[in-house]
């Protein structure tokens, strides 16, 4: 029953590679990581929770701090 959370997270993460803007790609990956965290909590898997917490924080942080050249070129 809870497997659908993992499948949705996988689909969202995979779809992030179709984003043309690096910031949007990172935000979508952060969303997928948050879903993976929810999945990890539901199955009591600490490695999944911790790994995706790191991914979510880094993805959100890097999407909010603009790179001087990369994001401006694509906007």
N, C-alpha and C positions, 0 to 999 in steps of 0.2 A: 504493500500500500504506500509506504513512504518512498519507494524507489522513484516515483515520479518527480520528486524534488531534485534528485540527482540527474535525471534525464533532462529536466527543464534547465538546470544549471549548465549542463553540458551543451545544450542547444544554444543557450544565450552566449556562452563563452565562444563557441564556434562561430556564431553569427557576428561577433565583434570584429572578426578579421575582414568583414566587408565594409567597415567604416573607413571613410577617407580621411577623417580628421583624427589625429593622434589622441587628443583629449577625449573625444567621444569614445574611441576604442577603449581607453583606460577606464572610463566611467562604466561602460557596459561590462568590462571584465570585473570591475569591483562589484557590480550587481550580481554577476554570476558567483563570485566568491562569497557574497553574503548568503546566497541560496545554498552554497556548499556548506557554509557554517551551520545553517539551519538543519541541513541534512545530517551533518556530523553530530549536532546536538541530539537529534532525534534517534540516532543509532548509538549514541554514547561513544563516539570515536574521537578521542582527543587529538590524534595526529591530523585528522581532517580539519578539525576546528582551528587548531593553531596554524597550520600551513595556510589555510584560506584567510584567516585573520591577518596574517602578514601580507598576503597578496592584496586583500581589500584595502588595507591601510596604505600600502605603497602605491597602489593604483589610484586611489582617491587623492592622495597627496600629490602625486605626479600629474594628475589631471587638473589640479587646481593651481599648481605653480607652473606658469607658462615657461617653456623653453624659449630662449631668445630668438632662435632661428626656425626651429622645426614647425611650431604651430603657426607662426606668422606667415610662413611661406604658403601654407595650405589654406589660410583664411581669406 
